Amino acid sequence: MKLKNKVAIVTGAGSGIGRTTARMFAAEGASVVVVDIEKKTAEETVDSIRKRGQDAFFLRTDVSKGSDMEAMVAQTIQKYGKLDILFNNAGIDIAKPIVETTEAEWDRTLNINLKGVFWGCKFSLPAMMDGGGGIIINTASILAHVASPNQAAYSASKGGIVALTRQIAYDYASYNVRANCISPGDIMTPMAKNFFDSCEDPEERMKFFTDRYPMKRFGEPSEIARVALFLASDDSSFITGQVIKVEGGFSIW
Ligand SMILES: NC(=O)c1ccc[n+]([C@@H]2O[C@H](COP(=O)([O-])OP(=O)(O)OC[C@H]3O[C@@H](n4cnc5c(N)ncnc54)[C@H](OP(=O)(O)O)[C@@H]3O)[C@@H](O)[C@H]2O)c1
């Protein structure tokens, strides 16, 4: 029970990495605020947590909207009286080279992936400081660190998350807030599946990427959730402003 009596917000918790992490945080004793834009899948996450006798509730939130994010924190405080952990994880990927990326696609990607993290931190930090401290974990991507075909807006948004996380860690360390980033490689989630399905030859693309991994496989959502749990717990008490790459060695060669 590494998160006993903690209150955690997990964004993008209706699917993939967020859903698995929400379940893991709840299993470790946290009350989990399951945040997603999609009601049906997020409620499934909540149901699966409650069925095990653990605590979760759903807040429909568009992370790109400041008013939604302000309400997310306010409702969390109203229900639980505090906020200990924020996992800014919701994200989208529009895979295109820059010359084919429209202004609307650029704005949508940056607004959800990067501005969503800005809103989450902006509204959570005062609550965390009031409560004597807190922990922020942001999901970046290995594409914040290396190039891959046709990921202009996505990689820019993820690079921004790494820099923003470092800045928050620096500015709020004296308030007992720690902020870190996880940069996943390919993780088998609906997002990854949609990406490969959209390729001309999905099997060839999957092999192309799998071959670039020294471990010759993609990751599972639980392999990210376990790192998020480590960063959310006292096990990482002297770690802040860092990026943990969880990517099977993708970037080492
Ligand atoms: N899977 C990978 O290979 C991989 C690799 C590196 C980094 N990541 C990052 O990991 C994070 C989670 O990805 P995932 O693979 O778990 O993706 P996923 O399965 O698509 O889950 C993302 C969740 O976020 C939700 N969401 C999208 N836009 C939102 C918004 N504006 N407000 C609130 N929720 C929103 C999605 O809802 P909808 O389904 O309705 O869109 C979905 O439920 C993302 O930040 C992603 O960039 C993933």
The ligand as an SDF file (V2000), in Angstrom:
LIG
                    3D

 48 52  0  0  0  0  0  0  0  0999 V2000
    1.1120    4.3290  -26.4760 N   0  0  0  0  0  0  0  0  0  0  0  0
    2.3250    4.7550  -26.7900 C   0  0  0  0  0  0  0  0  0  0  0  0
    3.0410    4.1040  -27.5780 O   0  0  0  0  0  0  0  0  0  0  0  0
    2.8610    6.0210  -26.2080 C   0  0  0  0  0  0  0  0  0  0  0  0
    4.2270    6.3070  -26.3740 C   0  0  0  0  0  0  0  0  0  0  0  0
    4.7490    7.4730  -25.8290 C   0  0  0  0  0  0  0  0  0  0  0  0
    3.9290    8.3330  -25.1290 C   0  0  0  0  0  0  0  0  0  0  0  0
    2.6010    8.0330  -24.9790 N   0  0  0  0  0  0  0  0  0  0  0  0
    1.7870    9.0010  -24.2570 C   0  0  0  0  0  0  0  0  0  0  0  0
    1.1170    8.3360  -23.2140 O   0  0  0  0  0  0  0  0  0  0  0  0
   -0.0930    9.0200  -22.9090 C   0  0  0  0  0  0  0  0  0  0  0  0
   -1.2350    8.0230  -22.8690 C   0  0  0  0  0  0  0  0  0  0  0  0
   -1.2900    7.4020  -24.1410 O   0  0  0  0  0  0  0  0  0  0  0  0
   -2.0520    6.0250  -24.4230 P   0  0  0  0  0  0  0  0  0  0  0  0
   -1.2090    5.2850  -25.3780 O   0  0  0  0  0  0  0  0  0  0  0  0
   -2.4800    5.4110  -23.1590 O   0  0  0  0  0  0  0  0  0  0  0  0
   -3.2880    6.6250  -25.2630 O   0  0  0  0  0  0  0  0  0  0  0  0
   -4.8370    6.2550  -25.2950 P   0  0  0  0  0  0  0  0  0  0  0  0
   -5.0250    4.7990  -25.1180 O   0  0  0  0  0  0  0  0  0  0  0  0
   -5.3560    6.9070  -26.5340 O   0  0  0  0  0  0  0  0  0  0  0  0
   -5.3920    7.0140  -24.0010 O   0  0  0  0  0  0  0  0  0  0  0  0
   -5.4310    8.4220  -23.9420 C   0  0  0  0  0  0  0  0  0  0  0  0
   -6.7090    8.8570  -23.2690 C   0  0  0  0  0  0  0  0  0  0  0  0
   -6.7120   10.2920  -23.2070 O   0  0  0  0  0  0  0  0  0  0  0  0
   -7.9900   10.7330  -23.6100 C   0  0  0  0  0  0  0  0  0  0  0  0
   -7.9880   12.0930  -24.1230 N   0  0  0  0  0  0  0  0  0  0  0  0
   -7.6910   12.5310  -25.3750 C   0  0  0  0  0  0  0  0  0  0  0  0
   -7.8650   13.8520  -25.4640 N   0  0  0  0  0  0  0  0  0  0  0  0
   -8.2760   14.2710  -24.2410 C   0  0  0  0  0  0  0  0  0  0  0  0
   -8.6450   15.5280  -23.7140 C   0  0  0  0  0  0  0  0  0  0  0  0
   -8.6310   16.6440  -24.4630 N   0  0  0  0  0  0  0  0  0  0  0  0
   -9.0100   15.6110  -22.4150 N   0  0  0  0  0  0  0  0  0  0  0  0
   -9.0620   14.4920  -21.6350 C   0  0  0  0  0  0  0  0  0  0  0  0
   -8.7520   13.2790  -22.0890 N   0  0  0  0  0  0  0  0  0  0  0  0
   -8.3650   13.1600  -23.3890 C   0  0  0  0  0  0  0  0  0  0  0  0
   -8.3820    9.7500  -24.6920 C   0  0  0  0  0  0  0  0  0  0  0  0
   -9.7580    9.8280  -24.9860 O   0  0  0  0  0  0  0  0  0  0  0  0
  -10.2330    9.4560  -26.5010 P   0  0  0  0  0  0  0  0  0  0  0  0
   -9.9830    7.9940  -26.6490 O   0  0  0  0  0  0  0  0  0  0  0  0
  -11.6680    9.8510  -26.5240 O   0  0  0  0  0  0  0  0  0  0  0  0
   -9.3560   10.3020  -27.4060 O   0  0  0  0  0  0  0  0  0  0  0  0
   -7.9540    8.4430  -24.0570 C   0  0  0  0  0  0  0  0  0  0  0  0
   -8.9540    7.9510  -23.1960 O   0  0  0  0  0  0  0  0  0  0  0  0
   -0.2430   10.0930  -23.9800 C   0  0  0  0  0  0  0  0  0  0  0  0
    0.1840   11.3450  -23.4800 O   0  0  0  0  0  0  0  0  0  0  0  0
    0.6880    9.6320  -25.0750 C   0  0  0  0  0  0  0  0  0  0  0  0
    1.1610   10.6830  -25.8720 O   0  0  0  0  0  0  0  0  0  0  0  0
    2.0540    6.9120  -25.5000 C   0  0  0  0  0  0  0  0  0  0  0  0
  1  2  1  0
  2  3  2  0
  2  4  1  0
  4  5  1  0
  4 48  2  0
  5  6  2  0
  6  7  1  0
  7  8  2  0
  8  9  1  0
  8 48  1  0
  9 10  1  0
  9 46  1  0
 10 11  1  0
 11 12  1  0
 11 44  1  0
 12 13  1  0
 13 14  1  0
 14 15  2  0
 14 16  1  0
 14 17  1  0
 17 18  1  0
 18 19  2  0
 18 20  1  0
 18 21  1  0
 21 22  1  0
 22 23  1  0
 23 24  1  0
 23 42  1  0
 24 25  1  0
 25 26  1  0
 25 36  1  0
 26 27  1  0
 26 35  1  0
 27 28  2  0
 28 29  1  0
 29 30  1  0
 29 35  2  0
 30 31  1  0
 30 32  2  0
 32 33  1  0
 33 34  2  0
 34 35  1  0
 36 37  1  0
 36 42  1  0
 37 38  1  0
 38 39  2  0
 38 40  1  0
 38 41  1  0
 42 43  1  0
 44 45  1  0
 44 46  1  0
 46 47  1  0
M  CHG  2   8   1  16  -1
M  END
$$$$
